[in-house]
């Protein structure tokens, strides 16, 4: 019995077919905090922030956030990212 490598076969075509790779979703463009503060009210929100996209320059109004980590992570830019996700075949 000969090995598959000796026959020139790769692990992908060992069984007569190749694996189809799924296309990954493109990278999201995120807007990051340029100004943040405390809104002064007693509520569940940790504070409010203004976000700006580094790619297109879109800027939001004051937006509430629940945690500081959430604010630092950023939010998707509505102008740079498609509104409907692409269906993968």
GITA-V607593 format. One record per pair of residues at least 24 apart in sequence whose C-alpha atoms are under 10 Angstrom apart, sorted by the first residue. I is the first residue (numbers start at 1). J is the second residue. Records with the same first field share a line. If there is no record, write none. Layout:
I: J  J
This chain:
22: 88  89
23: 88  89
24: 88
25: 85  86  87  88
26: 81  86
27: 81
28: 75  76  77  80  81  82
29: 53  54  55  56  74  75  76  77  78  79  80  81
30: 54  55  73  74  75  76  77  78  80  81
31: 55  56  57  58  59  60  71  72  73  74  75  76  77  78  80
32: 59  71  72  73  74  75  76  77
33: 59  60  71  72  73  74  75
34: 59  72
35: 62
36: 62  63  64  65  68  71
37: 62  64
38: 64
39: 64
46: 71
47: 71
51: 75  76  77
52: 77
53: 77  78  79  80
55: 79  80
56: 80
